[in-house]
């Protein structure tokens, strides 16, 4: 009978080695269908069959067809089911290797090894750390496919790297390219300044320090606890190193200080300097003073409160109605002063007036305009108009 027990144990270990290519070291093992006098029984795992092997403090390894070590797992308790060809593990630490170097460290409370070590499930308090970029990804359920260089994470999913934190419903981490794809109620928070991005899908290209998305973006910028800007767009590319966001289509930025609304279809936003540049038609609305200015290209500095619009510009004011257009202009928003250049037109309805020239300084708050031009004889003509 004793020989039969030893034979069963030997068979199960050899079977486990053949199927998984795994066990490097085992401090203690026993088949579950044998009787034991050990005072300390192994932890109970539900769903056991009569052909299971319990291994304490086991180290499991998996090599690729070339013989290179692919991953190594250590667990406090391993239960191998011969009939199901599955290994259940508890208190797990694992390393994923590439070219002989550890690139990913993973730990979790439980794991299940399937398909000869090509499919691994980790559950409860799973933490994955990439040693190359120090990114930390956490979740309560992870599907690990080492041959495909993929980790699929879900349940209380978070990702952390330097000064950025992410949350999502599910994520796929591609260990070969170091890209993290996040899906479902994605939230990305960044500090200095605090910036929150909400969307439904993002791809975080970690080595390139970029976040790319083709689903609608909702962004809020804070200065301390105060909201300074709110932004929406159809998608974009977030350059973390240069603190810029390249935005695509249906872009609307609402600045709370100054109170402006900016709309365009293409823009680059520097959220640290609070500047926005567009090579497409851009509209700026001063909501408080009811002034609207539109240009075919332009840039805006929300700290200096200066806007430059070019390639054809037009504008109007609803309070004390006035309108103007030019080839280009510079708008000092706090003083409501506009310096217009090239084919300038200025007009108002009360009292009725229209002026044209090469240059103009328009002071909307004072309802005052200075328009100048050069005639063919190079004589300078200046018109000064004011209702005061």
LOGUPA-507626 format. One record per residue (C-alpha): residue in three letters; x, y, z. Coordinates in nm, 3 decimals, padded with zeros to 5 digits. Layout:
# residues N
<pt resn="Ala" east="X" north="Y" up="Z"/>
...
# end
This chain:
# residues 388
<pt resn="Unk" east="00.000" north="00.000" up="00.000"/>
<pt resn="Unk" east="00.285" north="00.236" up="00.085"/>
<pt resn="Unk" east="00.446" north="00.170" up="-00.253"/>
<pt resn="Unk" east="00.115" north="00.253" up="-00.424"/>
<pt resn="Unk" east="00.105" north="00.591" up="-00.247"/>
<pt resn="Unk" east="00.459" north="00.671" up="-00.354"/>
<pt resn="Unk" east="00.379" north="00.563" up="-00.708"/>
<pt resn="Unk" east="00.072" north="00.788" up="-00.716"/>
<pt resn="Unk" east="00.270" north="01.084" up="-00.588"/>
<pt resn="Unk" east="00.552" north="01.027" up="-00.833"/>
<pt resn="Unk" east="00.306" north="00.991" up="-01.119"/>
<pt resn="Unk" east="00.124" north="01.312" up="-01.035"/>
<pt resn="Unk" east="00.447" north="01.513" up="-01.005"/>
<pt resn="Unk" east="00.580" north="01.376" up="-01.332"/>
<pt resn="Unk" east="00.243" north="01.442" up="-01.496"/>
<pt resn="Unk" east="00.253" north="01.802" up="-01.369"/>
<pt resn="Unk" east="00.606" north="01.845" up="-01.501"/>
<pt resn="Unk" east="00.513" north="01.711" up="-01.843"/>
<pt resn="Unk" east="00.195" north="01.914" up="-01.879"/>
<pt resn="Unk" east="00.325" north="02.243" up="-01.744"/>
<pt resn="Unk" east="00.703" north="02.222" up="-01.768"/>
<pt resn="Unk" east="00.687" north="02.385" up="-01.432"/>
<pt resn="Unk" east="00.797" north="02.278" up="-01.086"/>
<pt resn="Unk" east="01.151" north="02.387" up="-01.005"/>
<pt resn="Unk" east="01.138" north="02.349" up="-00.628"/>
<pt resn="Unk" east="00.883" north="02.209" up="-00.383"/>
<pt resn="Unk" east="00.921" north="02.215" up="-00.008"/>
<pt resn="Unk" east="00.640" north="01.968" up="00.056"/>
<pt resn="Unk" east="00.389" north="01.771" up="-00.150"/>
<pt resn="Unk" east="00.123" north="01.510" up="-00.106"/>
<pt resn="Unk" east="-00.158" north="01.352" up="-00.311"/>
<pt resn="Unk" east="-00.502" north="01.434" up="-00.181"/>
<pt resn="Unk" east="-00.628" north="01.077" up="-00.217"/>
<pt resn="Unk" east="-00.370" north="00.955" up="00.039"/>
<pt resn="Unk" east="-00.395" north="00.957" up="00.417"/>
<pt resn="Unk" east="-00.150" north="01.169" up="00.613"/>
<pt resn="Unk" east="-00.058" north="01.207" up="00.976"/>
<pt resn="Unk" east="00.069" north="01.561" up="00.931"/>
<pt resn="Unk" east="-00.050" north="01.791" up="01.208"/>
<pt resn="Unk" east="-00.068" north="02.089" up="00.972"/>
<pt resn="Unk" east="-00.310" north="02.022" up="00.686"/>
<pt resn="Unk" east="-00.291" north="02.227" up="00.365"/>
<pt resn="Unk" east="-00.538" north="02.508" up="00.309"/>
<pt resn="Unk" east="-00.873" north="02.392" up="00.182"/>
<pt resn="Unk" east="-00.951" north="02.460" up="-00.186"/>
<pt resn="Unk" east="-01.300" north="02.378" up="-00.307"/>
<pt resn="Unk" east="-01.376" north="02.165" up="-00.608"/>
<pt resn="Unk" east="-01.102" north="01.902" up="-00.551"/>
<pt resn="Unk" east="-01.114" north="01.566" up="-00.724"/>
<pt resn="Unk" east="-00.960" north="01.237" up="-00.621"/>
<pt resn="Unk" east="-00.659" north="01.291" up="-00.847"/>
<pt resn="Unk" east="-00.509" north="01.609" up="-00.708"/>
<pt resn="Unk" east="-00.165" north="01.696" up="-00.582"/>
<pt resn="Unk" east="-00.095" north="01.956" up="-00.313"/>
<pt resn="Unk" east="00.237" north="02.143" up="-00.326"/>
<pt resn="Unk" east="00.353" north="02.384" up="-00.058"/>
<pt resn="Unk" east="00.589" north="02.672" up="-00.147"/>
<pt resn="Unk" east="00.624" north="02.560" up="-00.507"/>
<pt resn="Unk" east="00.810" north="02.740" up="-00.782"/>
<pt resn="Unk" east="00.667" north="02.694" up="-01.129"/>
<pt resn="Unk" east="00.843" north="02.782" up="-01.452"/>
<pt resn="Unk" east="00.751" north="02.797" up="-01.819"/>
<pt resn="Unk" east="00.993" north="02.811" up="-02.112"/>
<pt resn="Unk" east="00.923" north="02.893" up="-02.475"/>
<pt resn="Unk" east="00.997" north="02.645" up="-02.759"/>
<pt resn="Unk" east="01.351" north="02.785" up="-02.786"/>
<pt resn="Unk" east="01.417" north="02.689" up="-02.425"/>
<pt resn="Unk" east="01.425" north="03.043" up="-02.290"/>
<pt resn="Unk" east="01.258" north="03.098" up="-01.955"/>
<pt resn="Unk" east="00.926" north="03.276" up="-02.018"/>
<pt resn="Unk" east="00.780" north="03.311" up="-01.673"/>
<pt resn="Unk" east="00.830" north="03.198" up="-01.315"/>
<pt resn="Unk" east="00.562" north="03.172" up="-01.047"/>
<pt resn="Unk" east="00.600" north="03.109" up="-00.676"/>
<pt resn="Unk" east="00.299" north="03.019" up="-00.464"/>
<pt resn="Unk" east="00.251" north="02.926" up="-00.100"/>
<pt resn="Unk" east="00.000" north="02.658" up="-00.198"/>
<pt resn="Unk" east="-00.046" north="02.479" up="-00.531"/>
<pt resn="Unk" east="-00.314" north="02.221" up="-00.604"/>
<pt resn="Unk" east="-00.280" north="02.036" up="-00.933"/>
<pt resn="Unk" east="-00.582" north="01.854" up="-01.075"/>
<pt resn="Unk" east="-00.464" north="01.576" up="-01.304"/>
<pt resn="Unk" east="-00.801" north="01.506" up="-01.463"/>
<pt resn="Unk" east="-00.866" north="01.877" up="-01.536"/>
<pt resn="Unk" east="-00.498" north="01.955" up="-01.603"/>
<pt resn="Unk" east="-00.531" north="02.278" up="-01.402"/>
<pt resn="Unk" east="-00.316" north="02.414" up="-01.122"/>
<pt resn="Unk" east="-00.477" north="02.632" up="-00.855"/>
<pt resn="Unk" east="-00.242" north="02.857" up="-00.659"/>
<pt resn="Unk" east="-00.270" north="03.077" up="-00.352"/>
<pt resn="Unk" east="-00.056" north="03.376" up="-00.247"/>
<pt resn="Unk" east="00.116" north="03.415" up="-00.580"/>
<pt resn="Unk" east="00.420" north="03.612" up="-00.697"/>
<pt resn="Unk" east="00.519" north="03.589" up="-01.065"/>
<pt resn="Unk" east="00.782" north="03.724" up="-01.302"/>
<pt resn="Unk" east="00.753" north="03.763" up="-01.678"/>
<pt resn="Unk" east="01.088" north="03.752" up="-01.856"/>
<pt resn="Unk" east="01.212" north="03.880" up="-02.189"/>
<pt resn="Unk" east="01.564" north="03.810" up="-02.317"/>
<pt resn="Unk" east="01.651" north="03.676" up="-01.975"/>
<pt resn="Unk" east="01.542" north="03.991" up="-01.793"/>
<pt resn="Unk" east="01.239" north="04.043" up="-01.570"/>
<pt resn="Unk" east="01.005" north="04.292" up="-01.738"/>
<pt resn="Unk" east="00.690" north="04.237" up="-01.536"/>
<pt resn="Unk" east="00.629" north="04.147" up="-01.172"/>
<pt resn="Unk" east="00.281" north="04.024" up="-01.079"/>
<pt resn="Unk" east="00.131" north="03.925" up="-00.746"/>
<pt resn="Unk" east="-00.216" north="03.822" up="-00.635"/>
<pt resn="Unk" east="-00.407" north="03.624" up="-00.376"/>
<pt resn="Unk" east="-00.509" north="03.342" up="-00.610"/>
<pt resn="Unk" east="-00.419" north="03.207" up="-00.954"/>
<pt resn="Unk" east="-00.517" north="02.931" up="-01.193"/>
<pt resn="Unk" east="-00.276" north="02.791" up="-01.453"/>
<pt resn="Unk" east="-00.432" north="02.638" up="-01.765"/>
<pt resn="Unk" east="-00.337" north="02.525" up="-02.114"/>
<pt resn="Unk" east="00.014" north="02.404" up="-02.026"/>
<pt resn="Unk" east="00.099" north="02.740" up="-01.874"/>
<pt resn="Unk" east="-00.019" north="02.948" up="-02.172"/>
<pt resn="Unk" east="-00.321" north="03.086" up="-01.985"/>
<pt resn="Unk" east="-00.311" north="03.214" up="-01.628"/>
<pt resn="Unk" east="-00.593" north="03.372" up="-01.429"/>
<pt resn="Unk" east="-00.512" north="03.582" up="-01.123"/>
<pt resn="Unk" east="-00.774" north="03.698" up="-00.876"/>
<pt resn="Unk" east="-00.804" north="03.933" up="-00.580"/>
<pt resn="Unk" east="-00.560" north="04.215" up="-00.507"/>
<pt resn="Unk" east="-00.364" north="04.165" up="-00.827"/>
<pt resn="Unk" east="-00.075" north="04.409" up="-00.877"/>
<pt resn="Unk" east="00.137" north="04.416" up="-01.195"/>
<pt resn="Unk" east="00.452" north="04.630" up="-01.207"/>
<pt resn="Unk" east="00.649" north="04.689" up="-01.527"/>
<pt resn="Unk" east="01.016" north="04.712" up="-01.433"/>
<pt resn="Unk" east="01.101" north="04.903" up="-01.754"/>
<pt resn="Unk" east="00.876" north="05.203" up="-01.696"/>
<pt resn="Unk" east="00.765" north="05.160" up="-01.331"/>
<pt resn="Unk" east="00.398" north="05.157" up="-01.428"/>
<pt resn="Unk" east="00.176" north="04.988" up="-01.168"/>
<pt resn="Unk" east="-00.155" north="04.833" up="-01.275"/>
<pt resn="Unk" east="-00.402" north="04.691" up="-01.023"/>
<pt resn="Unk" east="-00.721" north="04.490" up="-01.053"/>
<pt resn="Unk" east="-00.913" north="04.205" up="-00.893"/>
<pt resn="Unk" east="-00.927" north="03.985" up="-01.203"/>
<pt resn="Unk" east="-00.646" north="03.935" up="-01.456"/>
<pt resn="Unk" east="-00.625" north="03.707" up="-01.756"/>
<pt resn="Unk" east="-00.260" north="03.660" up="-01.847"/>
<pt resn="Unk" east="-00.163" north="03.518" up="-02.188"/>
<pt resn="Unk" east="00.219" north="03.514" up="-02.187"/>
<pt resn="Unk" east="00.258" north="03.376" up="-02.540"/>
<pt resn="Unk" east="00.052" north="03.667" up="-02.677"/>
<pt resn="Unk" east="00.221" north="03.929" up="-02.453"/>
<pt resn="Unk" east="-00.117" north="04.031" up="-02.309"/>
<pt resn="Unk" east="-00.269" north="04.096" up="-01.968"/>
<pt resn="Unk" east="-00.644" north="04.163" up="-01.957"/>
<pt resn="Unk" east="-00.746" north="04.335" up="-01.633"/>
<pt resn="Unk" east="-01.082" north="04.420" up="-01.480"/>
<pt resn="Unk" east="-01.265" north="04.483" up="-01.151"/>
<pt resn="Unk" east="-01.147" north="04.788" up="-00.956"/>
<pt resn="Unk" east="-00.890" north="04.861" up="-01.224"/>
<pt resn="Unk" east="-00.633" north="05.136" up="-01.171"/>
<pt resn="Unk" east="-00.306" north="05.236" up="-01.337"/>
<pt resn="Unk" east="-00.034" north="05.461" up="-01.197"/>
<pt resn="Unk" east="00.276" north="05.612" up="-01.355"/>
<pt resn="Unk" east="00.468" north="05.911" up="-01.215"/>
<pt resn="Unk" east="00.207" north="06.189" up="-01.183"/>
<pt resn="Unk" east="-00.078" north="06.024" up="-01.373"/>
<pt resn="Unk" east="-00.350" north="05.791" up="-01.240"/>
<pt resn="Unk" east="-00.606" north="05.605" up="-01.449"/>
<pt resn="Unk" east="-00.927" north="05.412" up="-01.385"/>
<pt resn="Unk" east="-01.142" north="05.208" up="-01.620"/>
<pt resn="Unk" east="-01.377" north="04.911" up="-01.636"/>
<pt resn="Unk" east="-01.132" north="04.692" up="-01.829"/>
<pt resn="Unk" east="-00.781" north="04.722" up="-01.968"/>
<pt resn="Unk" east="-00.543" north="04.527" up="-02.190"/>
<pt resn="Unk" east="-00.172" north="04.564" up="-02.130"/>
<pt resn="Unk" east="00.054" north="04.470" up="-02.421"/>
<pt resn="Unk" east="00.380" north="04.376" up="-02.253"/>
<pt resn="Unk" east="00.584" north="04.377" up="-02.576"/>
<pt resn="Unk" east="00.494" north="04.736" up="-02.676"/>
<pt resn="Unk" east="00.421" north="04.868" up="-02.322"/>
<pt resn="Unk" east="00.083" north="05.000" up="-02.438"/>
<pt resn="Unk" east="-00.218" north="05.001" up="-02.208"/>
<pt resn="Unk" east="-00.564" north="05.010" up="-02.369"/>
<pt resn="Unk" east="-00.842" north="05.119" up="-02.133"/>
<pt resn="Unk" east="-01.214" north="05.072" up="-02.199"/>
<pt resn="Unk" east="-01.535" north="05.180" up="-02.028"/>
<pt resn="Unk" east="-01.576" north="05.489" up="-01.809"/>
<pt resn="Unk" east="-01.211" north="05.582" up="-01.836"/>
<pt resn="Unk" east="-01.082" north="05.853" up="-01.602"/>
<pt resn="Unk" east="-00.728" north="05.991" up="-01.624"/>
<pt resn="Unk" east="-00.607" north="06.229" up="-01.354"/>
<pt resn="Unk" east="-00.284" north="06.429" up="-01.375"/>
<pt resn="Unk" east="-00.121" north="06.660" up="-01.124"/>
<pt resn="Unk" east="00.070" north="06.987" up="-01.170"/>
<pt resn="Unk" east="-00.173" north="07.122" up="-01.280"/>
<pt resn="Unk" east="-00.457" north="06.892" up="-01.188"/>
<pt resn="Unk" east="-00.627" north="06.774" up="-01.504"/>
<pt resn="Unk" east="-00.910" north="06.520" up="-01.534"/>
<pt resn="Unk" east="-00.992" north="06.346" up="-01.862"/>
<pt resn="Unk" east="-01.305" north="06.133" up="-01.899"/>
<pt resn="Unk" east="-01.379" north="05.917" up="-02.204"/>
<pt resn="Unk" east="-01.479" north="05.564" up="-02.308"/>
<pt resn="Unk" east="-01.153" north="05.445" up="-02.464"/>
<pt resn="Unk" east="-00.785" north="05.538" up="-02.436"/>
<pt resn="Unk" east="-00.456" north="05.390" up="-02.546"/>
<pt resn="Unk" east="-00.169" north="05.484" up="-02.316"/>
<pt resn="Unk" east="00.159" north="05.459" up="-02.507"/>
<pt resn="Unk" east="00.384" north="05.452" up="-02.204"/>
<pt resn="Unk" east="00.733" north="05.467" up="-02.366"/>
<pt resn="Unk" east="00.623" north="05.757" up="-02.587"/>
<pt resn="Unk" east="00.449" north="05.930" up="-02.292"/>
<pt resn="Unk" east="00.134" north="05.975" up="-02.496"/>
<pt resn="Unk" east="-00.234" north="05.902" up="-02.444"/>
<pt resn="Unk" east="-00.442" north="05.861" up="-02.759"/>
<pt resn="Unk" east="-00.819" north="05.839" up="-02.789"/>
<pt resn="Unk" east="-01.080" north="05.839" up="-03.066"/>
<pt resn="Unk" east="-01.387" north="05.863" up="-02.844"/>
<pt resn="Unk" east="-01.531" north="06.192" up="-02.710"/>
<pt resn="Unk" east="-01.310" north="06.359" up="-02.449"/>
<pt resn="Unk" east="-01.429" north="06.562" up="-02.151"/>
<pt resn="Unk" east="-01.146" north="06.750" up="-01.980"/>
<pt resn="Unk" east="-01.147" north="06.971" up="-01.671"/>
<pt resn="Unk" east="-00.845" north="07.176" up="-01.567"/>
<pt resn="Unk" east="-00.799" north="07.295" up="-01.208"/>
<pt resn="Unk" east="-00.575" north="07.555" up="-01.049"/>
<pt resn="Unk" east="-00.574" north="07.440" up="-00.689"/>
<pt resn="Unk" east="-00.938" north="07.367" up="-00.620"/>
<pt resn="Unk" east="-01.068" north="07.618" up="-00.877"/>
<pt resn="Unk" east="-01.183" north="07.509" up="-01.222"/>
<pt resn="Unk" east="-01.014" north="07.722" up="-01.489"/>
<pt resn="Unk" east="-01.110" north="07.542" up="-01.812"/>
<pt resn="Unk" east="-01.357" north="07.286" up="-01.939"/>
<pt resn="Unk" east="-01.299" north="07.120" up="-02.274"/>
<pt resn="Unk" east="-01.476" north="06.870" up="-02.500"/>
<pt resn="Unk" east="-01.359" north="06.717" up="-02.828"/>
<pt resn="Unk" east="-01.417" north="06.409" up="-03.043"/>
<pt resn="Unk" east="-01.075" north="06.275" up="-02.947"/>
<pt resn="Unk" east="-00.711" north="06.367" up="-02.923"/>
<pt resn="Unk" east="-00.350" north="06.290" up="-02.844"/>
<pt resn="Unk" east="-00.215" north="06.384" up="-02.505"/>
<pt resn="Unk" east="00.161" north="06.450" up="-02.497"/>
<pt resn="Unk" east="00.254" north="06.409" up="-02.130"/>
<pt resn="Unk" east="00.616" north="06.517" up="-02.175"/>
<pt resn="Unk" east="00.536" north="06.847" up="-02.347"/>
<pt resn="Unk" east="00.213" north="06.916" up="-02.154"/>
<pt resn="Unk" east="00.009" north="06.953" up="-02.474"/>
<pt resn="Unk" east="-00.307" north="06.798" up="-02.612"/>
<pt resn="Unk" east="-00.371" north="06.780" up="-02.987"/>
<pt resn="Unk" east="-00.749" north="06.781" up="-03.024"/>
<pt resn="Unk" east="-00.969" north="06.660" up="-03.310"/>
<pt resn="Unk" east="-01.308" north="06.787" up="-03.431"/>
<pt resn="Unk" east="-01.597" north="06.952" up="-03.249"/>
<pt resn="Unk" east="-01.364" north="07.117" up="-02.999"/>
<pt resn="Unk" east="-01.513" north="07.351" up="-02.743"/>
<pt resn="Unk" east="-01.307" north="07.505" up="-02.464"/>
<pt resn="Unk" east="-01.480" north="07.710" up="-02.198"/>
<pt resn="Unk" east="-01.251" north="07.933" up="-01.995"/>
<pt resn="Unk" east="-01.390" north="08.055" up="-01.663"/>
<pt resn="Unk" east="-01.123" north="08.322" up="-01.623"/>
<pt resn="Unk" east="-01.153" north="08.507" up="-01.854"/>
<pt resn="Unk" east="-01.507" north="08.403" up="-01.943"/>
<pt resn="Unk" east="-01.451" north="08.284" up="-02.297"/>
<pt resn="Unk" east="-01.584" north="08.011" up="-02.521"/>
<pt resn="Unk" east="-01.355" north="07.882" up="-02.798"/>
<pt resn="Unk" east="-01.471" north="07.654" up="-03.080"/>
<pt resn="Unk" east="-01.271" north="07.493" up="-03.361"/>
<pt resn="Unk" east="-01.211" north="07.159" up="-03.537"/>
<pt resn="Unk" east="-00.838" north="07.126" up="-03.475"/>
<pt resn="Unk" east="-00.622" north="07.266" up="-03.198"/>
<pt resn="Unk" east="-00.316" north="07.215" up="-02.982"/>
<pt resn="Unk" east="-00.375" north="07.302" up="-02.618"/>
<pt resn="Unk" east="-00.090" north="07.361" up="-02.373"/>
<pt resn="Unk" east="-00.265" north="07.307" up="-02.041"/>
<pt resn="Unk" east="00.027" north="07.435" up="-01.833"/>
<pt resn="Unk" east="00.065" north="07.765" up="-02.020"/>
<pt resn="Unk" east="-00.309" north="07.780" up="-02.100"/>
<pt resn="Unk" east="-00.251" north="07.849" up="-02.469"/>
<pt resn="Unk" east="-00.447" north="07.713" up="-02.763"/>
<pt resn="Unk" east="-00.335" north="07.720" up="-03.128"/>
<pt resn="Unk" east="-00.546" north="07.631" up="-03.430"/>
<pt resn="Unk" east="-00.470" north="07.614" up="-03.803"/>
<pt resn="Unk" east="-00.840" north="07.581" up="-03.878"/>
<pt resn="Unk" east="-01.127" north="07.831" up="-03.844"/>
<pt resn="Unk" east="-01.159" north="07.932" up="-03.480"/>
<pt resn="Unk" east="-01.429" north="08.129" up="-03.299"/>
<pt resn="Unk" east="-01.382" north="08.310" up="-02.969"/>
<pt resn="Unk" east="-01.681" north="08.438" up="-02.774"/>
<pt resn="Unk" east="-01.655" north="08.679" up="-02.479"/>
<pt resn="Unk" east="-01.977" north="08.575" up="-02.308"/>
<pt resn="Unk" east="-01.979" north="08.856" up="-02.053"/>
<pt resn="Unk" east="-01.934" north="09.138" up="-02.306"/>
<pt resn="Unk" east="-02.114" north="08.956" up="-02.590"/>
<pt resn="Unk" east="-01.824" north="08.989" up="-02.835"/>
<pt resn="Unk" east="-01.763" north="08.725" up="-03.103"/>
<pt resn="Unk" east="-01.448" north="08.708" up="-03.315"/>
<pt resn="Unk" east="-01.382" north="08.445" up="-03.586"/>
<pt resn="Unk" east="-01.063" north="08.383" up="-03.783"/>
<pt resn="Unk" east="-00.943" north="08.117" up="-04.027"/>
<pt resn="Unk" east="-00.643" north="08.057" up="-03.801"/>
<pt resn="Unk" east="-00.550" north="08.179" up="-03.457"/>
<pt resn="Unk" east="-00.396" north="08.141" up="-03.116"/>
<pt resn="Unk" east="-00.506" north="08.243" up="-02.770"/>
<pt resn="Unk" east="-00.315" north="08.298" up="-02.445"/>
<pt resn="Unk" east="-00.555" north="08.264" up="-02.151"/>
<pt resn="Unk" east="-00.300" north="08.388" up="-01.898"/>
<pt resn="Unk" east="-00.204" north="08.704" up="-02.089"/>
<pt resn="Unk" east="-00.562" north="08.732" up="-02.223"/>
<pt resn="Unk" east="-00.443" north="08.800" up="-02.577"/>
<pt resn="Unk" east="-00.586" north="08.649" up="-02.897"/>
<pt resn="Unk" east="-00.427" north="08.664" up="-03.243"/>
<pt resn="Unk" east="-00.640" north="08.572" up="-03.544"/>
<pt resn="Unk" east="-00.520" north="08.561" up="-03.905"/>
<pt resn="Unk" east="-00.603" north="08.463" up="-04.264"/>
<pt resn="Unk" east="-00.926" north="08.662" up="-04.262"/>
<pt resn="Unk" east="-01.104" north="08.776" up="-03.948"/>
<pt resn="Unk" east="-01.449" north="08.908" up="-03.865"/>
<pt resn="Unk" east="-01.620" north="09.006" up="-03.545"/>
<pt resn="Unk" east="-01.919" north="09.173" up="-03.386"/>
<pt resn="Unk" east="-02.046" north="09.307" up="-03.058"/>
<pt resn="Unk" east="-02.412" north="09.279" up="-02.957"/>
<pt resn="Unk" east="-02.402" north="09.546" up="-02.683"/>
<pt resn="Unk" east="-02.386" north="09.886" up="-02.861"/>
<pt resn="Unk" east="-02.385" north="09.686" up="-03.187"/>
<pt resn="Unk" east="-02.067" north="09.708" up="-03.393"/>
<pt resn="Unk" east="-01.895" north="09.487" up="-03.649"/>
<pt resn="Unk" east="-01.549" north="09.470" up="-03.800"/>
<pt resn="Unk" east="-01.330" north="09.259" up="-04.026"/>
<pt resn="Unk" east="-00.965" north="09.255" up="-04.138"/>
<pt resn="Unk" east="-00.693" north="09.027" up="-04.268"/>
<pt resn="Unk" east="-00.564" north="08.980" up="-03.913"/>
<pt resn="Unk" east="-00.603" north="09.126" up="-03.568"/>
<pt resn="Unk" east="-00.480" north="09.119" up="-03.209"/>
<pt resn="Unk" east="-00.745" north="09.126" up="-02.939"/>
<pt resn="Unk" east="-00.662" north="09.243" up="-02.587"/>
<pt resn="Unk" east="-00.955" north="09.085" up="-02.408"/>
<pt resn="Unk" east="-00.957" north="09.269" up="-02.071"/>
<pt resn="Unk" east="-00.932" north="09.617" up="-02.231"/>
<pt resn="Unk" east="-01.155" north="09.522" up="-02.528"/>
<pt resn="Unk" east="-00.895" north="09.674" up="-02.759"/>
<pt resn="Unk" east="-00.855" north="09.536" up="-03.111"/>
<pt resn="Unk" east="-00.562" north="09.615" up="-03.339"/>
<pt resn="Unk" east="-00.670" north="09.523" up="-03.692"/>
<pt resn="Unk" east="-00.444" north="09.505" up="-03.998"/>
<pt resn="Unk" east="-00.513" north="09.470" up="-04.370"/>
<pt resn="Unk" east="-00.842" north="09.556" up="-04.547"/>
<pt resn="Unk" east="-00.997" north="09.684" up="-04.228"/>
<pt resn="Unk" east="-01.367" north="09.755" up="-04.202"/>
<pt resn="Unk" east="-01.541" north="09.898" up="-03.896"/>
<pt resn="Unk" east="-01.909" north="09.980" up="-03.870"/>
<pt resn="Unk" east="-02.175" north="10.049" up="-03.611"/>
<pt resn="Unk" east="-02.548" north="10.109" up="-03.612"/>
<pt resn="Unk" east="-02.592" north="10.382" up="-03.352"/>
<pt resn="Unk" east="-02.500" north="10.634" up="-03.464"/>
<pt resn="Unk" east="-02.463" north="10.480" up="-03.812"/>
<pt resn="Unk" east="-02.103" north="10.469" up="-03.933"/>
<pt resn="Unk" east="-01.876" north="10.273" up="-04.166"/>
<pt resn="Unk" east="-01.499" north="10.312" up="-04.205"/>
<pt resn="Unk" east="-01.235" north="10.130" up="-04.409"/>
<pt resn="Unk" east="-00.856" north="10.143" up="-04.405"/>
<pt resn="Unk" east="-00.528" north="09.956" up="-04.379"/>
<pt resn="Unk" east="-00.507" north="09.961" up="-04.000"/>
<pt resn="Unk" east="-00.735" north="10.028" up="-03.707"/>
<pt resn="Unk" east="-00.731" north="10.048" up="-03.331"/>
<pt resn="Unk" east="-01.079" north="09.972" up="-03.206"/>
<pt resn="Unk" east="-01.170" north="10.029" up="-02.843"/>
<pt resn="Unk" east="-01.499" north="09.850" up="-02.806"/>
<pt resn="Unk" east="-01.556" north="09.951" up="-02.445"/>
<pt resn="Unk" east="-01.530" north="10.320" up="-02.539"/>
<pt resn="Unk" east="-01.708" north="10.269" up="-02.871"/>
<pt resn="Unk" east="-01.406" north="10.437" up="-03.031"/>
<pt resn="Unk" east="-01.210" north="10.357" up="-03.348"/>
<pt resn="Unk" east="-00.898" north="10.501" up="-03.509"/>
<pt resn="Unk" east="-00.872" north="10.389" up="-03.872"/>
<pt resn="Unk" east="-00.575" north="10.478" up="-04.093"/>
<pt resn="Unk" east="-00.480" north="10.416" up="-04.454"/>
<pt resn="Unk" east="-00.232" north="10.522" up="-04.723"/>
<pt resn="Unk" east="-00.362" north="10.666" up="-05.051"/>
<pt resn="Unk" east="-00.186" north="10.633" up="-05.384"/>
<pt resn="Unk" east="00.015" north="10.950" up="-05.316"/>
<pt resn="Unk" east="00.140" north="10.800" up="-04.986"/>
<pt resn="Unk" east="-00.057" north="11.061" up="-04.795"/>
<pt resn="Unk" east="-00.171" north="10.917" up="-04.469"/>
<pt resn="Unk" east="-00.543" north="10.941" up="-04.396"/>
<pt resn="Unk" east="-00.666" north="10.898" up="-04.038"/>
<pt resn="Unk" east="-01.028" north="10.882" up="-03.924"/>
<pt resn="Unk" east="-01.109" north="10.906" up="-03.556"/>
<pt resn="Unk" east="-01.461" north="10.816" up="-03.458"/>
<pt resn="Unk" east="-01.616" north="10.834" up="-03.115"/>
<pt resn="Unk" east="-01.963" north="10.886" up="-02.980"/>
<pt resn="Unk" east="-01.826" north="11.068" up="-02.676"/>
# end
